[in-house]
Amino acid sequence: MKALRFGRNAAIAVIAVGALALTACGSDNATNTAQTAAPSASGPAVTGTLTGIGSSAQGAAMDVWKTNFATANQGATVQYSPDGSGAGRKAILDGSAQFAGSDAYLKDDELASSKEKCGPDGAIDIPVYISPIAVAFNVPGITDLKLDAATVAKIFRGEVANWNDPAIAAMNPGVQLPDLKVTPVNRSDDSGTTTNFTDYLSAVAPTVWTDKAAGVWPASLKGENAKGTSGVVKTVTDTPGAVTYADDSAVSGKLGTAQIKVGDSFTKISAEAASKAVDQGKPVEGRNANDLAIKLDRTTTAAGAYPIVLVSYHIVCTTYDTQATADLVKAFVKYAASDAGQQAAADAAKSAPLSKTLQDKAMAAVDSVKAKA
């Protein structure tokens, strides 16, 4: 009971400070807001250093979460290295990190191997961040295009050579498309964003995208590559004609983005559209009751849904070596999933909030985390 009460108090402390920060300073800059906030009246509840590795898509949200959490919990620090989802999952499995950020849930073999470091129940996936993945391009004078899945797949397979290709022109009447070379840019690292993007392509355009969904880009495909979300966005920003896939928060205001055909209409990228797509998903079967991995329905035709979406998780052990570590993990992940944490992420990264149902499940899952007897 002591551990449960400790974790709950930590979450309450951070929620309080987050609410004060938003009330006092508005939501234009969540990070700066956190820096001016005062600690909650209930006082710091946890101390120590928590180490995480993983998703670069979570980067903007993680920055504000770390700041808010440290403000509300004097003596507590969260270190996070955005080395990619694959690196994060590897780190939680080998014990070099206490939690992982991942835009892809643990595979079955990873779940099995997690029992070595995480106890008999292994690790669990807890969703904390929902965001659309933008098909983002640098075509001078154009900020919006309509594309279907087959054309997107052809672009990234190098089968569309120029931006005035007939397939693009047919979906964008009246748009003056330039005779400009298309340069696809992919992630060079093992990436959950890549997993989600290729999962979409393989599901919706299987006759074009013949590779399986994976976190590592197919070696047979030509094109430019760069490490991390910031790397691909910079490469596209510096290269007229380039196109990539990246978390929407990283490209907003910098690059053009595509509307994606869903059913008979085109859907603009937005947090709300991403949330609608996630609502069409189902729990992954055969998992621990507290594992909240979601199988997304990429082929949905629901009006207003944007199916190129990622659900990013905090992957945590069900059992930690010490009570202090378990309490620290529980407090931080509860904050990230709380109303205040979700609002902070939305302000910083344009993410979509967890639904109330999913949020309640996330809180219950975190409560199951414990220390060795």
KEROMI-422723 format. One record per residue: residue number from 1; x, y, z of N, C-alpha, C, CB in turn. Coordinates in steps of 0.02 Angstrom, whole numbers. Each point is the difference from the previous one (the first is absolute). Glycine has a CB too. Example, Ala and Ser with C-alpha at 12.3 -4.5 7.8 and 13.67 -1.06 7.14 Angstrom:
BEGIN
    nr      n_u      n_v      n_w     ca_u     ca_v     ca_w      c_u      c_v      c_w     cb_u     cb_v     cb_w
     1      660     -284      390      -45       59        0       45       60        0      -95      -59       62
     2       77      112      -98       42       59        3      -39       55       37       59      -32     -108
***
This chain:
BEGIN
    nr      n_u      n_v      n_w     ca_u     ca_v     ca_w      c_u      c_v      c_w     cb_u     cb_v     cb_w
     1       41      -60        0      -41       60        0       43       63        0      -90      -63       61
     2      147       61      -28       43       59        2       21       21      -70       40      -35      113
     3      -21      -13     -155       23       18      -67      -56       31      -40       83      -92        4
     4     -143       64        1      -56       26      -39      -16       71       21      -46     -116      -12
     5       45      130       77      -16       66       24       53       50      -22      -60      -50       99
     6      122       30      -97       56       43      -20       -6       20      -73       73      -56       85
     7      -87        7     -128       -7       15      -72      -58       46      -14       50     -110      -25
     8     -107       99       61      -59       41      -13       13       71       21      -74      -99       17
     9      107      110       40       15       67       23       45       37      -50      -12      -38      118
    10       58        1     -147       45       31      -49      -40       25      -59       94      -74       36
    11     -141       33      -60      -40       21      -57      -41       61       17       -5     -118      -40
    12      -25      119      101      -40       56       20       42       64        4      -75      -78       63
    13      136       70      -38       44       58        5       14       30      -68       51      -49      102
    14      -37        7     -151       17       26      -66      -62       29      -34       93      -84       -8
    15     -151       51       16      -61       26      -30      -14       70       27      -46     -117      -12
    16       57      127       77      -13       65       30       45       53      -29      -36      -57      103
    17      100       42     -107       46       50      -27      -13       13      -74       85      -35       85
    18     -104      -17     -122      -15       10      -71      -60       45       -8       46     -112      -26
    19      -97      102       68      -60       42       -4       17       72       17      -71      -99       29
    20      111      110       23       20       67       18       38       34      -57        4      -35      119
    21       40       -3     -151       40       28      -54      -43       22      -57       95      -72       34
    22     -143       29      -54      -42       16      -57      -45       60       15        2     -120      -34
    23      -27      124       97      -44       54       19       38       66        0      -68      -79       67
    24      129       78      -42       37       62        8       28       27      -65       29      -37      113
    25       -9       -7     -158       40       23      -57      -30      -17      -68       97      -12       71
    26     -154      -22      -74      -27      -18      -65       36      -59      -29      -32      118      -18
    27       23     -131      -47       26      -61      -29       44       12      -61     -100      -57       42
    28      127      118      -49       41       14      -59       67      -36        3      -56      110      -10
    29       83     -117       69       65      -32        7        0      -42       64       58       95      -62
    30      -72     -159       53       -9      -43       59       65       -7       39      -89      -62      -60
    31      146       61       26       63       -9       35       15       60       44       41      -71      -94
    32      -49      131       67       12       60       40      -49        5       57       46       57     -100
    33     -108      -78       88      -50       -1       52       23      -41       59      -90       15      -85
    34      116      -75       71       22      -44       54       56       31       40      -33      -98      -69
    35       76      136       37       57       28       35      -20       54       49       70      -27      -99
    36     -129       59       88      -21       53       45      -48      -25       53       16       80      -93
    37      -35     -143       91      -48      -26       48       31      -12       68      -62      -52      -95
    38       22       58      147       23      -15       68      -19      -71       17      -12      120       34
    39       52     -154        9      -17      -68       20      -68       -2       34      121      -25       13
    40     -153      -32      -19      -65      -10       30        4        6       75      -33      -74      -95
    41      -23       94      126       -2        7       73        9      -66       36      -75       97      -15
    42       60     -152      -20        7      -66       31       73      -21        5     -112      -30      -44
    43      157       67       11       71      -13        7       25      -56      -45       -9       39      115
    44       75      -43     -123       28      -53      -42      -14      -69       29       90       78      -36
    45     -108     -125       -8      -19      -66       23       51      -53      -17     -118       34      -12
    46      158      -22      -40       50      -49      -19       66       36      -14      -89      -76      -49
    47      144       39       58       65       27      -15       40      -53      -37       -3       75      102
    48       58      -53     -133       43      -47      -36        2       17      -74      -26      -87       84
    49       63       47     -121        8       10      -72      -29      -59      -38      104       68       20
    50     -147      -51      -68      -32      -50      -43       29        6      -69     -107        4       68
    51      128      -60      -97       33        0      -65      -43      -34      -52      111        0       56
    52     -123       36     -111      -38      -27      -56       35       11      -65     -105       20       63
    53       92      -63     -111       28        4      -67      -56      -17      -49      118      -31       39
    54     -118       64      -98      -49      -22      -49      -23       51      -50      -35      -75       84
    55      -30       74      -98      -32       37      -54       21       73       -5      -94      -77       14
    56      116       97      -74       13       70      -11      -64       38      -16      114      -29      -42
    57     -166       -7       21      -65       32      -12      -28       28       65      -22      -78      -96
    58       36       45      152      -22       24       65       41       59       26      -38     -116       24
    59       89      137      -61       49       48       25      -29       63       30       74      -45      -84
    60     -118       79       47      -28       64       25      -42      -11       61        1       45     -116
    61      -42      -98      116      -40      -16       58       44      -19       59      -94      -38      -74
    62      145       -1       62       44      -22       54       36       59       32       15     -109      -59
    63        4      158       20       34       58       28      -44       36       51       63       13     -107
    64     -126       -4       90      -44       36       47      -20      -45       58      -43       69      -94
    65       35     -134       82      -14      -46       56       57       -1       50      -69      -71      -77
    66      130       68       53       58       -1       45        3       63       43       62      -71      -83
    67      -73      128       51        4       64       35      -55        6       53       50       51     -102
    68     -112      -67       82      -55        5       48        9      -48       58      -76       33      -93
    69       99      -93       78        8      -51       52       54       21       50      -36      -88      -81
    70       91      114       56       54       22       44      -21       60       42       84      -42      -83
    71     -125       86       54      -25       58       38      -44      -21       58        5       67     -105
    72      -47     -116       94      -46      -23       52       32      -48       49      -93       15      -81
    73      149      -45       62       34      -49       42       73       20        8      -79      -92      -38
    74       90      139       83       68       24       12       44      -59       21      -43      115       32
    75       99     -124      -67       44      -57       15      -11      -59      -46        1       38      117
    76      -50      -32     -162      -12      -53      -49       20       25      -69      -95      -47       69
    77      129        5     -108       23       18      -66      -16      -56      -49       92       72       49
    78     -115      -54     -108      -11      -49      -53       49       15      -56     -123      -13       30
    79      164      -36      -46       46        6      -57      -28      -41      -58      100       16       78
    80     -103       15     -137      -28      -36      -57       42       14      -61     -116        7       49
    81      137      -61      -83       40        7      -60      -42      -23      -60      107      -19       65
    82     -124       64     -112      -44      -17      -56       38      -36      -56      -71       99       29
    83       94     -159      -15       42      -37      -47      -41      -44      -49       88        0       86
    84     -154        3      -80      -42      -41      -44      -35      -56       39       76       26      -96
    85     -133      -46       71      -40      -50       35       36      -67        8     -101       56      -44
    86      136      -77       -8       36      -63        3       53        0       54      -21      -16     -121
    87       57       73      126       51        6       52      -33       -1       69       73       66      -78
    88     -131      -36       83      -35        0       64      -21      -69       22      -40      114      -25
    89       11     -152      -20      -21      -68       17       60      -44       18      -99       12      -76
    90      154       -3       41       61      -37       15       25       18       71       31       -3     -123
    91      -36       67      141       25       23       64      -41      -27       59       42      103      -57
    92     -108     -106       49      -41      -27       55       12      -75        6      -87       89      -18
    93      101     -122      -37       11      -73        1       67      -18       30      -73      -11      -99
    94      124       53       87       66      -17       27       14       34       68       40      -14     -118
    95      -89       53      142        7       29       66       38       65        3       -6     -113       41
    96       24      142      -98       38       63        0      -45       61        7       85      -56      -70
    97     -151       47       67      -47       54       12      -57      -27       44       29       55     -111
    98      -60      -11      148      -55      -20       45      -68        4      -34       68       39       96
    99      -71       -3     -152      -59       -1      -42       20       17      -71      -74       33       97
   100       31      -53     -143       13       14      -71      -58       40      -28       68     -105      -12
   101      -52      151      -33      -51       33      -40        0      -35      -68       13      112       61
   102      -71     -135      -84       -1      -37      -63      -64       13      -38       73      -87       50
   103      -65      102     -115      -58        9      -44      -26      -66      -27       44      113      -30
   104      -16     -167       53      -23      -68      -18       -1      -40       64       46        7     -119
   105      -99      -46      129       -3      -41       61       49      -59       -6     -120       33       17
   106      135      -63       40       46      -56        2      -25      -58      -43       35       34      115
   107       11      -63     -152      -16      -61      -38       -5      -59       48       58       46     -104
   108      -86     -101       81       -9      -58       44       67      -26       26     -102      -30      -64
   109      153       29       22       65      -25       23       32       49       49       15      -61     -108
   110      -28      126       99       26       50       48      -36       -7       67       27       78      -95
   111      -91      -91       93      -37      -11       62       29      -59       39     -103       47      -54
   112      117     -101       18       28      -59       32       67       14       32      -60      -71      -82
   113      103      107       46       67       14       26       -1       52       56       46      -29     -111
   114     -100       69      115       -4       51       52       -5      -30       70      -54       75      -82
   115       35     -138       87       -7      -31       66       66       -7       36      -99      -61      -44
   116      154       62        6       66       -7       32       16       59       45       38      -67      -98
   117      -55      128       75       16       60       38      -60       28       37       89       25      -83
   118     -150      -43       61      -60       33       26      -44      -45       43        4       71     -100
   119       22     -129      119      -39      -44       42      -44      -48      -39        2       89       85
   120      -37     -133      -50      -38      -54      -33      -56       24      -46       27      -68       97
   121      -52      129      -86      -52       27      -43       27       44      -55      -77       -5       96
   122      143       12      -99       32       37      -54      -14       74        1       -7     -103      -66
   123        7      133        7      -13       71       -9      -69       10      -28      123       23      -17
   124     -149       38       23      -66       16      -28        4       65      -39      -57      -59       95
   125       13       66     -144       -5       59      -43      -57       44       26       45      -64     -100
   126      -29      127      117      -51       46       24       -2       61      -47       17      -38      121
   127      -72       48     -156       -4       57      -47       -1       66       37      -61      -72      -80
   128      101      120       57        3       66       31       -3       56      -52       66      -50       93
   129      -57       33     -157        8       53      -51      -30      -24      -66      105       43       56
   130     -152       -5      -82      -32      -17      -63       12       58      -49      -89      -71       58
   131      114       56     -116       15       53      -48       -4      -24      -72       73       53       86
   132      -97      -11     -131        1      -17      -71       70        4      -28     -117       41      -11
   133      132      -83      -38       63        3      -36      -13       36      -66       42     -108       53
   134       -7      162      -62       -9       40      -60       41      -28      -59      -21      100       72
   135       -9      -99     -131       38       -7      -62       19       72      -18      -60     -109      -41
   136      122      127       55       22       69       -2       48       11      -58      -14        9      125
   137        5       46     -160       39       12      -61       24       72       -4      -65      -89      -58
   138      117       98       18       28       66      -15       -8       13      -75       83       -7       98
   139     -140       33     -116      -14       18      -69      -14       75        0      -46     -116      -31
   140       92      157        6       -8       73        4      -68       23      -25      122       11      -15
   141     -155       30       56      -64       29      -19      -61      -43       14       61       59      -86
   142      -50     -121      111      -56      -46       13        4      -24       72       -3      -36     -121
   143      -52       45      157       -2      -22       71      -50      -56       11       33      115       33
   144      -75     -130      -82      -52      -50       10      -10      -40      -64      -57       74       86
   145       57     -140      -80      -13      -44      -57      -45      -56       23      110       29      -53
   146     -147      -58        6      -42      -59       14       34      -61      -30     -106       71        2
   147      112     -124       38       33      -60      -22      -37      -61       25      110       59       -2
   148     -111     -112      -39      -27      -64       25       58      -45       20     -103       11      -73
   149       86      -67      105       52      -45       26       45      -28      -54      -77      -29       92
   150       48       11     -149       40      -30      -54       52       50      -26      -98      -72      -32
   151       78      135       26       47       51      -25       54       14       52      -91       51      -69
   152       72      -49      133       51        9       52       50      -57       -2      -84       61       72
   153       59     -122      -79       44      -58       -3       47        5      -60      -87      -70       56
   154       61       90     -113       42        7      -60       53       54        9      -96      -38      -71
   155       77       92      104       48       54       13       59      -26       41      -93       86       -5
   156       79     -124       58       53      -23       43       36      -62      -26      -63       47       95
   157       36      -77     -147       36      -54      -34       41       26      -59      -90      -80       35
   158       87      145      -46       38       29      -55      -33       -9      -68      101      -20       66
   159     -165        3      -67      -36      -12      -63      -35       62      -27      -15     -117       36
   160       17      172        2      -24       65      -23       61       46       -2     -118      -17       50
   161      138       36     -110       64       35       -7       -6       75       10       34      -89      -78
   162      -90      119       57       -8       72        3      -66       19       32       71       12     -103
   163      -74       48      131      -60       22       34      -58       15      -47       73       47       87
   164      -60      -39     -151      -55       10      -47      -22      -66      -32       42      116      -23
   165      -27     -171       56      -21      -66      -23      -77       -1       -9      100      -55       59
   166     -125       22     -111      -73       -3      -12      -40      -25       59       27      -18     -118
   167        0      -29      156      -37      -27       57      -12       53       53       51     -113      -22
   168       -2      157       34       -9       54       48      -45       54      -30      114      -23       49
   169     -104       39     -113      -39       52      -32      -75      -18       -1      100       29      -70
   170     -116      -93       60      -70      -20       -4      -38       13       64       34      -87      -81
   171        0       83      138      -33       12       65        2       73       21       29     -116       32
   172        8      158      -70        9       69       20      -12       48      -59       83      -37       86
   173     -144       35     -114      -15       44      -56        6       74       19      -76      -88      -46
   174      105      127        2        8       71       13       64       18       37     -121        6        2
   175      156      -56       23       64       13       35       56       -1      -51      -43      -51      107
   176       84      104     -108       56        5      -47       59      -40       26      -40      114      -38
   177       43     -177       19       53      -44       24       63       10      -41      -86      -84       37
   178      143       92       -5       62       14      -36       32      -64      -28       18      100       73
   179       21      -91     -125       41      -56      -26       62       -4       43      -44       15     -120
   180       35      -42      180       51       -2       52       10      -72       23      -29      118       37
   181       91     -138      -32       16      -69       20      -27      -15       70      102        4      -72
   182     -132      -63       80      -22      -24       66       59      -36       34     -121      -12      -41
   183      137       34      101       53      -33       39      -29      -26       65       88       76      -51
   184     -103     -141       54      -26      -28       63       55       -5       52      -86      -64      -64
   185       68       80      126       47       -1       56      -29      -45       55       44      117      -27
   186       -6     -167       47      -24      -47       51       45        2       62      -48      -73      -90
   187       24       43      144       38       -5       61       56      -51       -8     -101       33       68
   188      160      -17      -43       57      -47       -4        3      -46       61       62       85      -67
   189      -97      -65      121        1      -39       61      -62      -44        5       67       91       57
   190      -65     -138      -10      -58      -43       13      -53       43       34       73     -105       11
   191     -128      117      -47      -47       52       21      -71      -25        4       74       83      -52
   192     -108      -65      107      -71      -16        5      -42       39      -50       17      -26      120
   193        6       86     -138      -35       39      -51        3      -38      -66       29      108       58
   194       28     -137      -74        6      -41      -61      -46      -61        4      119       39      -14
   195     -122      -71       72      -45      -57        9      -72       19      -16       77      -46       87
   196     -100      101      -59      -69       22      -10      -12       20      -73       -5       37      119
   197       52       -2     -148       -8       23      -69       -2      -60      -48       59      107       29
   198      -13     -153      -21        1      -59      -45      -58      -47       13      124       10       -7
   199     -149      -10       70      -59      -39       16      -60       27      -39       46      -27      115
   200      -52       92     -118      -54       32      -38        6      -17      -74       -4       94       83
   201       64      -86     -111        9      -13      -72      -13      -73      -18       83       92       -3
   202      -59     -138       45       -9      -71      -16      -73      -21        7      116      -22       39
   203     -154       56        5      -70      -17       10      -45       31      -53       23       -9      121
   204       -9       71     -141      -46       36      -44       21       -3      -74      -25       76       96
   205       89      -85     -109       24       -5      -69       45      -61       -8       -6      126      -13
   206      -21     -186       27       43      -60        1       27      -21      -68      -66      -37       96
   207       33       57     -149       26      -19      -66       60       43      -21     -115      -37      -32
   208      121       95       64       57       44      -14       54       -9       53      -77       83      -56
   209       56      -79      120       48       -8       54        2      -74       19      -22      118       43
   210       68     -154      -74        4      -72        8       44      -22       58      -19      -10     -122
   211       52       57      154       41      -16       59      -44       -4       62      100       57      -52
   212      -78      -95      101      -36       -5       63       12       63       42        9     -126       -3
   213      -56      140       46        9       55       47       61      -14       45     -124       26       -2
   214      166       23       11       61      -10       40       26       67       23       28     -105      -64
   215       12      103      117       30       61       26       61       22      -38      -44      -31      110
   216       73      -15     -148       59       16      -41      -22        6      -72       77      -60       80
   217      -59      115     -113      -20       13      -69       29      -54      -46       -6      124       24
   218      -33     -147      -74       25      -51      -45       65       19      -34     -118      -34      -19
   219      168       -8       25       66       16      -27        0        4      -76       50      -57       98
   220      -99       25     -130       -2       -2      -73      -22       66      -31      -23     -121        7
   221       -6      166       34      -27       62      -27       52       55        2     -114      -34       37
   222      118       72      -91       47       54       -4      -31       64       28       54      -53     -101
   223      -12      102      116      -23       64       26       47       25       53     -117      -32      -24
   224      103       91       50       40       28       54      -24      -27       67       21      104      -68
   225       21     -100      118      -21      -20       67       34       44       52      -18     -119      -39
   226      -12      121       98       27       40       54      -23      -30       66        2      105      -71
   227       34      -90      124      -16      -29       65      -50       43       38      113      -52        3
   228     -163       20       24      -48       34       43      -48       45      -36       85       -6       87
   229     -137       26      -51      -50       45      -29       31       65      -22      -87      -51       73
   230      129       81      -30       31       63      -17       45       -6      -61       -5       33      120
   231       37      -91     -128       45      -11      -56      -36        0      -67       74      -64       75
   232     -130       27      -79      -36       -3      -64      -33       67      -16      -19     -123       17
   233       -6      157       35      -33       64      -12       51       51      -25      -85      -25       89
   234      145       26      -60       51       47      -23       21      -15      -72       41       11      118
   235      -33      -75     -134       20      -18      -68      -52       23      -51       62      -99       46
   236     -126       89      -31      -52       21      -46       -4       77       -4      -64     -105       27
   237       71      138       30       -1       73        0       56       29      -43      -50       -3      115
   238      107      -31     -116       58       25      -38        0      -24      -73       63        1      106
   239     -112      -43     -126        2      -30      -66      -65       11      -39       80      -86       44
   240      -82      134      -89      -60        9      -41      -18      -65      -37       28      122      -13
   241      -91     -141       17      -23      -62      -32        0      -60       46       42       46     -105
   242      -15      -39      165        4      -57       46      -66      -12       35      122       24       17
   243     -131      -85        6      -61      -19       35       18      -53       53      -72       25     -103
   244       38      -22      160       13      -48       53      -63      -16       38      116       43       10
   245     -110      -83       41      -55      -16       46       26       17       70      -49      -92      -76
   246       11      129      115       24       21       66      -58       22       43      109       36      -49
   247      -99      -38      114      -49       24       48      -21       71      -20       48      -74       92
   248     -114       86      -92      -25       64      -24       27       59       39     -102      -59      -36
   249      116       50      100       25       56       40       67       25      -25      -61      -46       98
   250       99        4     -131       67       19      -23        0       36      -67       43      -97       62
   251      -99       93      -98       -1       29      -67      -46       60       -6       26     -112      -45
   252      -69      122       94      -49       54       -2       33       68      -11      -74      -67       74
   253       52      102     -125       27       66      -15       65        0      -38      -55       36      101
   254       85      -95     -110       64       -5      -35       -7      -28      -70       55      -14      109
   255     -101      -34     -117       -6      -37      -63      -73       -7      -20      106      -63       26
   256     -118       48      -89      -67      -15      -22      -20      -69       24       15       73     -100
   257      -79      -85      107      -24      -66       22      -57      -23      -45       34       25      119
   258      -40      -91     -125      -50      -29      -45      -65      -17       38       93      -45      -71
   259     -149       56       37      -63      -30       21        0      -71      -26      -63      112       -1
   260       37     -158       40        2      -71      -18      -70      -25      -17      101      -17       74
   261     -107      -20     -128      -65      -26      -20      -22      -55       47       25       29     -120
   262      -84      -21      148      -31      -49       44      -70      -12      -26       70       37      101
   263      -84      -97     -125      -64      -12      -32       -3       39      -65      -55      -20      111
   264        3       61     -118       -9       39      -61       20       73        8      -91      -76      -31
   265      119       95       88       18       69       11       71        5       27     -121       29       21
   266      145       33      -16       68       12       25       -4       31       70       43       16     -118
   267        0      -40      162        0       24       70       63       41       14      -67     -101       34
   268       56      161       -8       57       42       20       29      -27       65      -51      100      -56
   269      115      -91       63       35      -23       60      -19       45       59       95      -45      -70
   270     -111       14      126      -16       36       62        0      -48       58      -69       84      -64
   271       73      -56      124       -3      -42       60      -67      -34        5       81       76       57
   272     -134      -40      -73      -67      -29        4       -9      -58      -48      -44      112       34
   273       71     -105      -94       -6      -54      -50       41      -60       21      -18       85      -90
   274       75      -73      122       40      -56       25      -37      -37       56      105       63      -30
   275     -137      -26       74      -37      -30       54      -57      -44      -26       29       97       73
   276      -63      -73     -125      -54      -40      -30       27      -66      -28      -61      106      -28
   277      120     -104       -1       29      -61      -28       18      -49       56       45       66      -97
   278      -19      -41      152       18      -44       56      -62      -33       29       99       73       25
   279     -155      -37      -25      -63      -27       25      -22      -62      -39      -32      114       38
   280       57     -121      -99      -19      -58      -41       43      -61       16      -37       78      -91
   281       89      -70      131       45      -54       16      -27      -48       52       92       76      -28
   282      -57     -132       36      -20      -52       47       61      -22       41      -92      -38      -78
   283       81       12      139       56      -25       40       35      -57      -35      -60       35      104
   284      126      -37      -98       39      -56      -27      -16      -61       42       93       77      -43
   285     -107     -132       11      -20      -61       35       60      -35       32      -96      -12      -79
   286       80      -28      130       50      -43       32       49       36       45      -11      -71      -97
   287       -9      129      123       45       40       41      -21       -1       74       23       73      -99
   288       24      -54      142      -14       13       70      -60       48        5      123      -18       31
   289     -165        8       18      -60       41        8       16       74        5      -56      -96       56
   290      116      113      -31       20       70        7       42       26      -58       -5      -18      123
   291       14      -24     -174       36       22      -60      -52       31      -47       90      -90       12
   292      -80      153      -30      -51       38      -37       20       11      -73      -33       55      106
   293       70     -101     -135       19        5      -71      -63        1      -43      109      -60       23
   294     -109      104      -73      -59       10      -43       17      -19      -72      -42       92       75
   295        0     -134     -105        6      -17      -71      -44       49      -38       22     -124       25
   296       10      168      -62      -36       52      -37      -32      -28      -63       79       85       46
   297     -136      -57      -65      -34      -19      -62       20       50      -54      -98      -52       63
   298      151       36     -100       25       46      -51      -48        8      -58      115      -32       33
   299     -159      -17      -44      -44        1      -58      -68       31       16       57     -101      -42
   300      -63      134      100      -63       30       18      -24       50      -53       30      -15      119
   301      -95       17     -127      -31       50      -45      -42       48       40       -1      -83      -95
   302       10       85      161      -38       44       43       12       73      -20        6      -84       94
   303      -60      121     -100        5       70      -20       41       39       51     -111       -7      -58
   304      158       46       33       40       43       44       58      -34       35     -101       63       15
   305      112     -128      -29       56      -36       31       63        8      -43      -80      -83       54
   306      137       91      -21       64        5      -34       41      -61       20       -3      128       -3
   307        8     -178      -42       28      -65       20       76       -6        4     -100      -45      -51
   308      137       96       28       73       -3        9       15       32       67       23        6     -126
   309      -33      -46      177        3       25       68       44      -46       42     -114       51      -11
   310      146      -23       60       39      -42       46      -28        6       71      102       14      -72
   311     -103      -69      106      -12       -1       71       67      -14       32     -122      -40      -11
   312      146       87       50       66       -8       30       -8      -20       73       50       85      -80
   313       -9     -132      101       -8      -31       65       59       18       46      -64      -93      -52
   314       50       89      117       53       -7       49        1      -74       18      -11      121       45
   315       66     -153      -60        7      -71       16       36       -5       67        3      -34     -124
   316      -35        2      171       27       -4       68        0      -72       23      -41      116       26
   317       84     -131       22        1      -66       31      -60       -6       47      126       -5       -8
   318     -151      -56       15      -51      -12       50       31       -7       69      -71      -56      -86
   319      135       40       89       35       -8       64       69       33       -4      -62     -107       23
   320       77      150       26       65       33        4       38      -25       61      -46      102      -59
   321      111      -92       59       42      -26       54      -14       34       67       87      -25      -84
   322     -103       91       81      -11       37       62      -67       35        0      123       15       12
   323     -149       -2       48      -63       36        6        7       72      -25      -30      -72       99
   324       89      102      -87       11       69      -21       -6        7      -76       75       18       99
   325      -46      -66     -136       -4        2      -73      -72      -11      -23      118      -41       -8
   326     -152       -7       38      -69      -13      -19      -43       62       12       15     -121       28
   327       -6      155       29      -39       59       15       14       57      -49        1      -33      120
   328       62       40     -139       20       53      -46      -30      -12      -69      106       18       65
   329     -102      -80      -89      -29      -18      -64      -75       13        0       89      -86      -17
   330     -122       63       70      -73        8        4      -21       73        1       -5     -109       61
   331       41      150      -23      -17       71        5        8       34      -67       35        0      120
   332       20      -14     -156       12       35      -63      -49      -22      -54      120        9       30
   333     -131      -73      -37      -46      -24      -53      -71       22       15       76      -99      -22
   334      -95       99       86      -67       25       17       -8       73      -19       -5      -83       94
   335       58      122      -83       -5       70      -20       -8        7      -75       71       32       98
   336      -31      -69     -137       -4        4      -72      -71      -17      -25      122      -30       -7
   337     -154      -19       39      -66      -22      -21      -57       41       30       47     -113      -12
   338      -31      156       59      -52       40       34      -27       55      -45       55      -25      110
   339     -109       57      -88      -28       56      -37       52       55      -10     -114      -27       46
   340      150       43        8       51       53       -4       56      -19      -48      -28       34      116
   341       50      -97     -112       54      -23      -44      -22       -1      -73       45      -68       94
   342     -105       46     -107      -25       -2      -68      -10       70      -28      -56     -109       25
   343       34      156       17       -8       69      -23       68       31      -15     -106       10       67
   344      155      -24      -24       67       27      -11       29      -26      -66       18        7      124
   345      -30      -72     -138       25      -28      -63      -36       30      -60       27     -106       60
   346      -93      116      -53      -38       30      -55       25       71      -15     -100      -69       32
   347      115      107       20       24       68      -10       70        1      -32      -68       37       99
   348      110      -85      -78       69       -1      -24        8      -35      -67       36        2      118
   349      -78      -53     -130       12      -44      -57      -61      -13      -44       87      -52       68
   350     -142       87      -55      -61       -9      -41      -26      -72        2       40       92      -74
   351      -26     -128      126      -22      -69        5      -74       -3       17      114      -35       35
   352     -144      -24      -45      -70      -11       17       -4      -30       69      -30      -16     -121
   353      -17       39      162       -4      -28       68      -26      -71        0      -20      115       43
   354       40     -153        8      -28      -66       10      -74        6       14      110      -43       43
   355     -150       -3      -68      -71       -1       18       -6      -15       75      -33      -37     -117
   356      -24       54      147      -10      -12       71        6      -75       15      -74      101        8
   357       47     -143      -51        4      -72       10       72      -24        0     -113      -13      -53
   358      151       36        3       70      -21       -5       42       28       57      -13       -6     -124
   359       -3       67      144       36       31       56      -11      -39       65      -12      112      -55
   360      -50     -132       67      -14      -40       60       37      -66       -1     -113       54        8
   361      116      -86      -66       37      -63       -6       74       11       12      -86      -42      -81
   362      112       98       56       72       15       10       15        9       74        5       54     -113
   363      -47      -19      149       11       10       71       -1      -66       38      -52      114       -9
   364        4     -157       -8       -4      -65       32       61      -43      -15     -125        6       -7
   365      149       -2      -55       60      -37      -20       61       22       40      -48      -15     -115
   366       55       80      124       56       27       38       -4      -24       73        5      101      -76
   367      -65     -104      103       -8      -22       69       24      -73       11      -98       78        9
   368      101     -116      -63       22      -70        7       75       -7        7      -98      -33      -66
   369      136       86       51       73       -2        7       19       -6       74       13       70     -106
   370       36     -113      119       19      -13       70       76      -11        5     -113      -51       23
   371      136       45       39       70      -16       13        5      -74       21       24      120       35
   372       36     -147      -42       12      -69       21      -17       -9       74       90      -13      -88
   373     -119      -42      104      -18      -13       70       61       -7       43     -104      -57      -37
***
